[in-house]
Every structure is written in structure tokens, then in C-alpha cells.
Amino acid sequence: MNSYKLISVCLFVVFIPLAGYAQGKVSLGIDAGLRFEKAHFHDPKGYIFKRLNPNGTIGLTVNYAHTHTWEFEAGAYISRFHRTSYAFYNEPGYTTLSRFHPQHSTSGFYQIPFRAIYKSNIGYKKFGINFLGGINLLHLKEHPHRSWGMGAQLITIPLNDPGISLFLDTETLARSSLSFETGVEIRREFGKRFYCAYRFTGLLGVRDLIRIDGHYIVGDMPDVEHEYEVLQRGTGFLHMLALRYRLKRD
């Protein structure tokens, strides 16, 4: 999908649902949150750090209330993939203080969600629990390319580890793909115009987009190269806060 097609899709997503404004069924909003990528790791030695740092995700949405029970939503987000790796001396008696993979080198991508929202009768006062699902179009901003470099070793406790040298090759396998999404939201109404929601959804990508492969050398075995591979396809979890404004007629 080239940039012109992507812009066309975004225009369709934003403007076509506004035809429902005359019926007072359209809401405009902004979403912001964190995406936790669940990458696939192949690392027989087990020294590659697997807890990837969450990536910020932000975007605009249009929501159409088809009935009292069903809503349909579309939007456009921006988020990122990782393009580097880190290692630590993962042996008994050693640990790292790092909770997540540091944010060093990334690739930006567009995410265009199409969702259906089922408004359940579960709730309390102005809070309600709803269920949602749909499909996302994923499109990397960068053209397919490869990059070579060195990864880094995380600080290990105790500090007497033998040291690790990490070499990697990052490749963009494809620019476009799809991911399926399902999850739940907790919605809070603020009068007739505004409402906000916390959403937790799971994403399942269908195509590998970014591959990181390489090898590392441990200081106490300098003649042995340990190979590894990391694949990212947009599979993971999404924590989002959504704010909506209803375009109701007076």
C-alpha cells in the first residue's frame, strides 16, 4: 500500500461516517496508550532479553452508533516496532535490573482499526462494560531495508559477569499486513456529550514485518557464536484511553 492509497483510506475512514451526523449518531475522539509487542524469539542459549519496552500509540477515531446495542468505529493510529536487541548473562545467580527492553532504534508504522462494539447491559451507575473486536491494517512508514549494527549488554547483578558482544542484522520483511483485535472496555459517561473509556485488547498479527537476527559472543567462550532471531508481526496487547465527543444536534 503506497502513501496515496493510505491517505485515501484515512479520508474514507474519517469522512464517510460523518453522514450520520444528521441523525446525531457520530462521535469523534482521540485514543492514546501503550502497545506491548509479543515478539517470537528463537534463542537457544537464552541470553537475549525478551521483555520488549512498550511503544506509545496515539490516534484519532470516528464512532457511529448504529443502534443502542451496536457501534462501529474506525480510525488512524501511529505506533512503532523495535529494531535492536539486548542481552544479559542469564545464568544461575545472575539477574538484570532492567524491567523492559530499552528504547533505542525503532520503525514507525500506521495502524488503521475497524471495530464493532457491543454495548452490554453490564454496568454500575455511569460505568458500563462493553466488548469489541475487529481488524487492523498495518503499514510501515519506512521502505523495506536492512541495517547492521551492535546490540548492547544490560547491566547484570552481580557485576562480575564475563561480558557479552552482540551483533545484529535488522530487516524489514514487508510493509503491510493485518492484525485481528478483540477485547473489553470500561466506559464512563460525562453528561450527554462526552464519555471516556479504558480499553484492553489483544492483537494477533498474520504476517512477519520486522526480523532481527544475529549472534552474540560471551567473554568466557570467545570462540563460540550463539545465533538468535526475533520476529515481530503486530501481535501483542494494547492498553488505551479513549475520549469521545458526541456530535449530537441541539
Secondary structure as the mmCIF struct_conf table of DSSP 4:
data_model
#
loop_
_struct_conf.conf_type_id
_struct_conf.id
_struct_conf.beg_label_comp_id
_struct_conf.beg_label_asym_id
_struct_conf.beg_label_seq_id
_struct_conf.end_label_comp_id
_struct_conf.end_label_asym_id
_struct_conf.end_label_seq_id
HELX_RH_AL_P HELX_RH_AL_P1 SER A 3 PHE A 15
HELX_RH_3T_P HELX_RH_3T_P1 ILE A 16 GLN A 23
TURN_TY1_P TURN_TY1_P1 GLY A 24 GLY A 24
STRN STRN1 VAL A 26 GLU A 37
STRN STRN2 HIS A 40 HIS A 42
BEND BEND1 PRO A 44 LYS A 45
STRN STRN3 ILE A 48 ILE A 48
HELX_LH_PP_P HELX_LH_PP_P1 LEU A 52 PRO A 54
STRN STRN4 ASN A 55 ALA A 65
BEND BEND2 THR A 67 THR A 69
STRN STRN5 TRP A 70 HIS A 82
STRN STRN6 TYR A 86 ALA A 87
BEND BEND3 GLU A 91 GLU A 91
TURN_TY1_P TURN_TY1_P2 PRO A 92 GLY A 93
STRN STRN7 THR A 95 THR A 96
BEND BEND4 ARG A 99 PHE A 100
BEND BEND5 SER A 105 SER A 105
STRN STRN8 THR A 106 TYR A 124
TURN_TY1_P TURN_TY1_P3 LYS A 125 LYS A 126
STRN STRN9 PHE A 127 LEU A 140
BEND BEND6 LYS A 141 GLU A 142
HELX_LH_PP_P HELX_LH_PP_P2 HIS A 143 HIS A 143
BEND BEND7 PRO A 144 PRO A 144
STRN STRN10 ARG A 146 MET A 150
STRN STRN11 ALA A 152 GLN A 153
HELX_LH_PP_P HELX_LH_PP_P3 LEU A 154 ILE A 155
STRN STRN12 THR A 156 ILE A 157
BEND BEND8 PRO A 158 LEU A 159
STRN STRN13 ILE A 164 THR A 172
BEND BEND9 ARG A 175 ARG A 175
STRN STRN14 SER A 176 PHE A 190
TURN_TY1_P TURN_TY1_P4 GLY A 191 ARG A 193
STRN STRN15 PHE A 194 GLY A 205
BEND BEND10 VAL A 206 ARG A 207
STRN STRN16 ILE A 210 VAL A 218
TURN_TY1_P TURN_TY1_P5 GLY A 219 ASP A 220
TURN_TY1_P TURN_TY1_P6 PRO A 222 ASP A 223
STRN STRN17 HIS A 226 GLN A 232
BEND BEND11 GLY A 234 GLY A 234
STRN STRN18 GLY A 236 ARG A 246
#
